[in-house]
């Protein structure tokens, strides 16, 4: 059995998703893009149109529908309020077509099938958990949202 790759940061994980997509879907490579919605200069980015909650990757599928992927690294710490903002955006803007994703395999399955049957994390479950916790920060663990 192949050992799962461990990432030092979310950028490495996102890079592997993008590289896999471009290597396996060359004719569709312009249909997947990053939103660059985080990082330094948030005030400037807000002025340029950055919207809190927009997922890390967006994919315009062959069926002419938009899909969203909010990537999370297992074991990484997140502010509960930030997760709530992300979950709400996914639910409001792309209902049924946007997910939290914490493995390359889940990302691949979603791209290949468009179905959230393997590894995708329902944003409603993330929202429900966050609304019912007293913590301000949590460590990402998919088992919290099952």
C-alpha positions in Angstrom: 0.0 0.0 0.0 1.3 3.4 -1.0 2.1 5.7 2.0 0.2 9.0 2.0 2.4 12.0 1.3 2.8 14.4 4.3 2.9 18.1 3.5 4.7 20.8 5.5 2.2 23.4 4.4 -1.1 23.9 2.5 0.8 25.5 -0.5 2.5 22.1 -1.2 -0.8 20.3 -1.0 -2.4 22.8 -3.4 0.6 22.6 -5.8 0.2 18.8 -5.9 -3.5 19.2 -6.7 -2.8 21.6 -9.5 0.1 19.6 -11.0 -2.0 16.4 -10.9 -4.8 18.2 -12.7 -2.6 19.7 -15.4 -0.8 16.4 -16.0 -4.0 14.4 -16.2 -6.3 17.0 -17.9 -4.1 18.9 -20.2 -6.9 20.1 -22.5 -8.8 21.5 -19.5 -5.8 23.1 -17.7 -7.3 26.6 -18.1 -10.5 25.6 -16.2 -8.8 25.2 -12.8 -7.5 28.3 -11.1 -6.4 29.5 -7.6 -8.1 32.5 -6.0 -5.1 33.7 -4.0 -7.5 34.8 -1.3 -5.0 34.6 1.6 -1.7 35.9 2.7 -0.1 39.3 3.1 -1.6 42.6 2.1 -5.2 41.6 3.0 -6.4 45.2 3.1 -5.1 45.8 -0.4 -6.5 42.5 -1.7 -9.9 43.4 -0.3 -9.8 46.7 -2.2 -9.0 44.7 -5.4 -12.0 42.4 -4.9 -10.9 39.7 -2.6 -13.9 38.1 -1.0 -13.6 36.3 2.4 -14.6 32.7 2.2 -13.9 32.1 -1.5 -12.2 28.6 -1.8 -8.6 28.0 -2.7 -9.3 26.4 -6.1 -12.2 26.9 -8.5 -12.9 24.6 -11.4 -15.1 25.3 -14.4 -16.3 21.8 -15.3 -16.9 20.4 -18.7 -20.6 20.5 -17.8 -20.3 24.3 -17.6 -20.8 24.4 -13.8 -18.4 26.0 -11.3 -17.0 23.9 -8.4 -15.0 25.0 -5.4 -12.3 23.3 -3.3 -11.3 24.6 0.1 -8.1 22.8 0.9 -7.2 22.0 4.4 -4.1 20.3 5.8 -4.7 17.7 8.4 -3.3 18.8 11.7 -3.2 22.5 10.8 -4.8 25.0 13.2 -7.7 27.2 12.1 -9.8 29.9 13.6 -13.3 28.7 14.0 -14.7 32.0 12.7 -12.6 31.7 9.5 -13.9 28.1 8.9 -17.5 29.4 9.4 -16.9 32.1 6.8 -15.6 29.6 4.4 -18.3 27.0 5.0 -21.0 29.7 4.6 -19.6 30.9 1.3 -19.4 27.3 -0.1 -23.0 26.7 1.0 -24.4 30.0 -0.3 -22.5 30.4 -3.6 -21.9 26.9 -4.8 -24.4 24.7 -3.0 -23.7 21.0 -3.6 -20.7 21.9 -5.8 -18.1 23.0 -3.2 -16.3 21.0 -0.5 -13.5 21.1 2.1 -10.8 18.7 0.8 -7.9 17.4 2.9 -6.3 14.8 0.6 -5.1 14.6 -3.0 -7.1 11.5 -3.4 -10.3 13.3 -2.5 -9.5 16.1 -4.9 -8.8 13.7 -7.7 -12.1 11.8 -7.1 -14.1 15.0 -7.1 -12.5 16.1 -10.4 -12.9 12.7 -12.0 -16.5 12.0 -10.9 -18.0 15.3 -9.7 -19.3 13.3 -6.8 -18.6 13.8 -3.1 -18.6 10.1 -2.3 -15.0 9.7 -1.4 -13.1 12.0 1.0 -14.9 15.3 0.4 -16.1 17.1 3.5 -19.6 18.6 3.5 -19.4 22.3 4.3 -22.7 22.0 6.2 -21.0 19.6 8.6 -18.1 22.0 9.1 -20.5 24.8 9.7 -22.6 22.8 12.2 -19.5 21.7 14.1 -18.1 25.3 14.3 -21.4 26.7 15.5 -21.5 24.2 18.3 -18.0 24.4 19.6 -16.9 26.8 22.4 -13.3 26.8 21.0 -11.9 29.8 19.1 -9.4 27.6 17.2 -9.4 24.0 16.2 -6.9 21.6 14.7 -8.2 20.3 11.4 -9.3 16.6 11.6 -11.8 15.3 9.2 -13.3 13.0 12.0 -14.7 16.2 13.6 -17.1 16.6 10.7 -18.5 13.1 10.2 
